[in-house]
Amino acid sequence: MIGMIQLLAAAQEAGFWVLIGILVLIGLVFLFLFGPLFGLWIQALAAHAGVGIFQLIGMRLRKVNPRIIVISRIQAVQAGLSMDTTDLESHYLAGGRPMNVVNALIAANRANIELSWRTATAIDLAGRDILDAVRTSVNPKVIDCPNPVGGKVTIDAVAKDGIQVKAKARVTVRANIERLVGGATEETIIARVGEGIVTTIGSAETYKSVLENPDQISKKVLEKGLDAGTAFEILSIDIADVDVGENIGAKLQADQAEADKRRFQAEAEKRRAMAMAQEQEMKALTQENRAKVVLAEAEIPLAMAEAFRGGNLGIMDYYKMRNIQADTSMRDSIGGGGKPEQGKSG
């Protein structure tokens, strides 16, 4: 009986230590997983950010970075902005950058720029840098036109007199927060300004007028309202440099003349080749006709022999014909400055 009691007591004591070991193991796992959250909780508590320990644990379970949420919340509270941790978590889970949005809201609040949480998060989720946009609204940005990154350093255009003018502009813009979502980017501004510069230079009568009044380029370009539909508001367009390029008109005329020359030469060569071909055809036709004459003359003796045999041609008739041939040959020789052929007369 005593042995049974001692055995039960030993079993109870062993179970107690097992339970203690399990609790200690659970505690170690808890500290390993959620121990770093205590530091954030103390930091939020000291800053009166109102983030509880269970909220931090919930963030960790929802795979939300608690550090980003806590720091963003502390920044908002210290700046006097009313912001809930739920909104920060929702924006983080949607793929946004809560710290960037909070910093943008603080900067907008300090600069008296109207910017709501909904607008800021929409801009951030659209892929735009909302903090940079707010900074650009406060401190305007200067854009080089053309962009040197693209490899071109000047915008080239040709005046009506054919002289090329090379211009370089600097565009001062300010971000338009209301049009950041769906608005065109800097590339559109650069393209539109470049188009306006080309149009203005191309409408000038001479390149001298452009060099004398380069400000007319910026005035005409500004009148076009190039910032419509973009995420920026153009404040000014300044012509930084204007240079004279090549005489494009003369070069084009020279190229056209050279092209006409080659075309006329080709046509002349074509006519010459056709004439040569026609000459060769006529020579061949002459040889063919001569061959026919030779063949016809070869039949004359046969016809005369047949006439002799048939009694239709006498010997005197034959001699008369030979005399006529000899006289004809002599006249031809005299007319050509030569001597009459021998042995032709009867």
BAKOL-50748 format. One record per residue (C-alpha): x, y, z; chain. Coordinates in Angstrom, 2 decimals. Layout:
<pts>
px, py, pz, chaine
X, Y, Z, A
...
</pts>
This chain:
<pts>
px, py, pz, chaine
0.00, 0.00, 0.00, A
2.79, 2.39, 0.89, A
4.60, 1.48, -2.31, A
1.54, 2.38, -4.38, A
1.28, 5.79, -2.75, A
4.95, 6.47, -3.34, A
4.57, 5.42, -6.98, A
1.61, 7.75, -7.52, A
3.48, 10.59, -5.87, A
6.48, 9.99, -8.11, A
4.23, 9.91, -11.19, A
2.52, 13.15, -10.18, A
5.88, 14.80, -9.59, A
7.15, 13.59, -13.00, A
3.98, 14.88, -14.75, A
4.41, 18.22, -13.03, A
7.93, 18.59, -14.35, A
6.80, 17.52, -17.82, A
4.09, 20.18, -17.73, A
6.64, 22.73, -16.59, A
8.94, 21.71, -19.46, A
6.14, 22.05, -21.99, A
5.21, 25.48, -20.66, A
8.83, 26.57, -20.78, A
9.14, 25.30, -24.36, A
5.98, 27.16, -25.36, A
7.29, 30.26, -23.69, A
10.59, 30.03, -25.54, A
8.81, 29.56, -28.86, A
6.55, 32.53, -28.06, A
9.53, 34.69, -27.16, A
11.35, 33.61, -30.31, A
8.39, 34.44, -32.52, A
6.99, 37.50, -30.81, A
9.82, 38.69, -28.59, A
10.92, 41.47, -31.02, A
7.38, 42.86, -30.90, A
7.79, 43.94, -27.28, A
10.38, 46.51, -28.32, A
7.98, 47.95, -30.93, A
5.14, 47.92, -28.40, A
7.24, 49.87, -25.90, A
8.27, 52.31, -28.65, A
4.64, 52.86, -29.66, A
3.60, 53.19, -26.03, A
6.24, 55.82, -25.38, A
5.13, 57.79, -28.44, A
1.42, 57.49, -27.51, A
0.79, 55.82, -30.86, A
-1.88, 53.50, -29.46, A
-0.65, 50.21, -30.89, A
-1.33, 47.26, -28.55, A
0.72, 44.10, -28.17, A
-2.12, 41.95, -29.49, A
-2.39, 44.18, -32.53, A
1.30, 43.59, -33.19, A
0.83, 39.84, -32.80, A
-2.10, 39.99, -35.21, A
0.08, 41.85, -37.72, A
2.72, 39.17, -37.50, A
0.09, 36.47, -38.04, A
-1.33, 38.39, -41.02, A
2.19, 38.62, -42.47, A
2.31, 42.39, -42.11, A
5.61, 44.03, -41.22, A
4.85, 45.46, -37.74, A
7.86, 47.76, -37.78, A
6.63, 49.63, -40.87, A
3.14, 50.03, -39.40, A
4.38, 51.16, -35.98, A
6.87, 53.69, -37.37, A
4.27, 55.04, -39.79, A
1.75, 55.34, -36.97, A
4.26, 57.11, -34.72, A
5.16, 59.58, -37.50, A
1.50, 60.34, -38.13, A
0.72, 60.85, -34.43, A
3.74, 63.05, -33.89, A
2.73, 65.17, -36.90, A
-0.83, 65.52, -35.59, A
-2.48, 63.40, -38.25, A
-5.38, 61.10, -37.48, A
-4.63, 57.70, -38.93, A
-5.76, 54.19, -37.97, A
-3.49, 51.15, -37.99, A
-6.16, 49.26, -39.92, A
-5.79, 51.65, -42.85, A
-2.03, 51.29, -42.74, A
-2.29, 47.50, -42.72, A
-4.80, 47.51, -45.59, A
-2.53, 49.67, -47.70, A
0.47, 47.46, -46.91, A
-1.42, 44.28, -47.84, A
-2.52, 45.95, -51.11, A
1.13, 46.34, -52.08, A
1.54, 49.98, -51.09, A
4.20, 51.83, -49.14, A
2.63, 53.16, -45.94, A
5.74, 55.02, -44.77, A
6.01, 56.85, -48.09, A
2.35, 57.82, -47.95, A
2.58, 59.05, -44.37, A
5.67, 61.11, -45.16, A
3.86, 62.60, -48.17, A
0.82, 63.48, -46.02, A
3.06, 65.13, -43.43, A
4.87, 67.15, -46.12, A
1.56, 68.18, -47.71, A
0.19, 69.22, -44.33, A
3.24, 71.34, -43.61, A
3.00, 72.99, -47.07, A
-0.78, 73.59, -46.80, A
-1.44, 71.31, -49.76, A
-4.78, 69.54, -49.73, A
-4.11, 65.79, -49.84, A
-6.36, 63.09, -48.40, A
-5.41, 59.59, -47.33, A
-7.56, 58.09, -50.09, A
-5.91, 60.18, -52.81, A
-2.42, 59.53, -51.48, A
-2.90, 55.76, -51.33, A
-4.44, 55.71, -54.81, A
-1.43, 57.56, -56.20, A
0.95, 55.23, -54.37, A
-0.81, 52.11, -55.62, A
-0.73, 53.52, -59.16, A
3.07, 53.29, -59.01, A
3.78, 57.00, -58.61, A
6.09, 58.35, -55.92, A
3.64, 60.43, -53.90, A
6.36, 61.86, -51.67, A
8.35, 63.05, -54.68, A
5.16, 64.53, -56.16, A
4.50, 66.54, -53.00, A
8.09, 67.74, -52.95, A
7.79, 68.75, -56.61, A
4.64, 70.68, -55.76, A
6.55, 72.63, -53.11, A
9.86, 72.85, -54.96, A
9.30, 72.95, -58.79, A
11.35, 70.64, -60.91, A
13.46, 71.53, -63.95, A
13.34, 69.17, -66.95, A
15.89, 69.30, -69.76, A
14.43, 69.21, -73.25, A
15.61, 67.10, -74.94, A
16.56, 64.59, -72.28, A
20.34, 64.00, -72.49, A
19.79, 60.39, -71.44, A
18.22, 59.74, -74.84, A
21.45, 60.64, -76.63, A
20.32, 63.96, -78.15, A
21.47, 67.28, -76.70, A
19.57, 69.67, -78.98, A
16.25, 69.92, -80.79, A
16.92, 70.44, -84.50, A
14.47, 72.29, -86.74, A
14.64, 74.07, -90.10, A
13.39, 77.61, -90.76, A
11.65, 78.56, -94.00, A
14.93, 79.79, -95.53, A
16.37, 76.25, -95.22, A
18.82, 76.99, -92.38, A
18.90, 74.49, -89.52, A
18.52, 75.85, -85.97, A
19.52, 73.82, -82.92, A
17.78, 74.71, -79.65, A
17.95, 73.50, -76.06, A
15.19, 74.25, -73.54, A
14.66, 73.89, -69.80, A
11.10, 73.35, -68.60, A
10.12, 74.22, -65.03, A
7.18, 72.10, -63.87, A
5.20, 71.61, -60.71, A
3.39, 68.39, -59.86, A
-0.38, 68.45, -60.20, A
-1.51, 66.05, -57.49, A
-5.08, 65.91, -58.76, A
-3.88, 64.53, -62.11, A
-1.19, 62.18, -60.83, A
-3.49, 59.19, -61.33, A
-3.89, 58.78, -65.08, A
-1.76, 61.81, -65.97, A
1.06, 61.67, -68.49, A
4.68, 61.59, -67.31, A
7.77, 63.69, -67.97, A
8.35, 62.01, -71.33, A
5.10, 63.50, -72.62, A
6.12, 66.97, -71.46, A
9.48, 66.62, -73.22, A
7.86, 65.36, -76.41, A
5.27, 68.15, -76.50, A
7.80, 70.88, -75.80, A
10.08, 69.48, -78.51, A
7.19, 69.43, -80.97, A
6.32, 73.04, -80.09, A
9.92, 74.17, -80.60, A
10.13, 72.46, -84.00, A
6.82, 74.01, -85.08, A
7.85, 77.49, -83.96, A
11.24, 77.37, -85.68, A
9.71, 75.86, -88.81, A
7.19, 78.72, -89.07, A
9.91, 81.38, -88.82, A
10.74, 83.17, -92.10, A
14.50, 83.14, -91.48, A
16.85, 81.71, -88.93, A
17.93, 85.27, -88.06, A
14.56, 86.05, -86.50, A
14.92, 83.01, -84.23, A
18.40, 84.06, -83.15, A
17.28, 87.65, -82.56, A
14.24, 86.71, -80.45, A
14.63, 83.24, -78.92, A
11.99, 84.13, -76.33, A
9.34, 83.93, -79.05, A
9.84, 80.16, -79.00, A
8.97, 79.86, -75.31, A
6.01, 82.26, -75.66, A
4.44, 80.36, -78.53, A
5.06, 77.00, -76.89, A
3.48, 78.16, -73.62, A
0.41, 79.35, -75.50, A
-0.28, 75.80, -76.68, A
-1.19, 74.50, -73.20, A
1.18, 71.56, -73.36, A
0.50, 70.44, -69.78, A
-3.08, 69.37, -70.52, A
-3.66, 65.77, -69.47, A
-0.30, 65.48, -67.75, A
0.65, 65.09, -64.11, A
2.49, 68.41, -64.16, A
1.81, 72.10, -64.49, A
4.28, 73.95, -66.69, A
5.47, 77.13, -64.99, A
7.98, 78.33, -67.59, A
9.89, 77.28, -70.67, A
13.33, 78.84, -71.01, A
15.51, 78.56, -74.12, A
18.94, 77.73, -72.76, A
20.85, 77.71, -76.04, A
20.29, 78.41, -79.76, A
22.84, 77.56, -82.46, A
22.90, 77.63, -86.24, A
23.31, 74.27, -87.94, A
23.70, 73.25, -91.57, A
22.12, 74.76, -94.65, A
19.58, 71.99, -95.05, A
17.77, 73.72, -97.91, A
20.88, 73.95, -100.07, A
21.85, 70.41, -99.18, A
18.44, 69.12, -100.18, A
18.58, 71.05, -103.46, A
22.02, 69.61, -104.20, A
20.79, 66.12, -103.43, A
17.76, 66.68, -105.67, A
19.94, 67.96, -108.49, A
22.22, 64.96, -108.14, A
19.21, 62.65, -108.21, A
17.84, 64.39, -111.32, A
21.25, 64.11, -112.96, A
21.38, 60.38, -112.33, A
17.82, 60.01, -113.62, A
18.53, 61.93, -116.83, A
21.75, 59.96, -117.36, A
19.83, 56.73, -116.97, A
17.20, 57.89, -119.47, A
19.92, 58.97, -121.94, A
21.66, 55.64, -121.56, A
18.37, 53.92, -122.17, A
17.79, 55.89, -125.39, A
21.37, 55.22, -126.54, A
20.97, 51.51, -125.94, A
17.69, 51.52, -127.87, A
19.34, 53.36, -130.78, A
22.23, 50.91, -130.84, A
19.83, 48.01, -130.80, A
17.82, 49.55, -133.62, A
21.04, 50.13, -135.63, A
22.02, 46.51, -135.22, A
18.54, 45.46, -136.35, A
18.84, 47.64, -139.48, A
22.27, 46.20, -140.29, A
20.87, 42.72, -139.97, A
17.94, 43.67, -142.22, A
20.35, 45.13, -144.80, A
22.39, 41.94, -144.84, A
19.22, 39.95, -145.23, A
18.09, 42.06, -148.20, A
21.55, 41.79, -149.78, A
21.35, 38.05, -149.47, A
17.99, 38.15, -151.22, A
19.50, 40.28, -154.02, A
22.37, 37.83, -154.47, A
19.91, 34.96, -154.64, A
17.83, 36.82, -157.20, A
20.88, 37.67, -159.31, A
21.93, 34.02, -159.20, A
18.69, 33.10, -160.96, A
19.36, 35.52, -163.88, A
21.82, 33.24, -165.80, A
19.42, 30.36, -165.39, A
16.57, 32.44, -166.76, A
18.73, 33.60, -169.73, A
19.78, 30.04, -170.52, A
16.14, 29.01, -170.47, A
15.31, 31.95, -172.80, A
18.07, 30.87, -175.22, A
16.78, 27.33, -175.28, A
13.23, 28.48, -175.81, A
14.17, 30.90, -178.60, A
12.91, 33.90, -176.72, A
16.38, 35.54, -176.54, A
18.83, 35.94, -179.38, A
22.57, 36.43, -179.36, A
22.26, 40.04, -180.48, A
19.83, 40.78, -177.71, A
22.32, 39.33, -175.27, A
25.13, 41.55, -176.59, A
22.96, 44.65, -176.43, A
22.17, 43.89, -172.82, A
25.89, 43.46, -172.05, A
26.71, 46.79, -173.73, A
24.07, 48.54, -171.68, A
25.52, 47.01, -168.52, A
29.03, 48.13, -169.47, A
27.83, 51.71, -170.18, A
26.02, 51.81, -166.86, A
29.11, 50.57, -165.04, A
31.27, 53.21, -166.74, A
28.89, 56.01, -165.83, A
28.86, 54.82, -162.23, A
32.67, 54.80, -162.17, A
32.87, 58.32, -163.61, A
30.29, 59.61, -161.17, A
32.21, 58.04, -158.23, A
35.61, 59.31, -159.36, A
36.88, 55.82, -160.19, A
37.87, 54.03, -163.35, A
35.47, 52.00, -165.46, A
35.65, 48.30, -165.01, A
37.59, 46.42, -167.72, A
36.12, 43.68, -169.82, A
32.53, 44.86, -169.35, A
32.07, 46.33, -172.86, A
31.15, 44.20, -175.78, A
</pts>
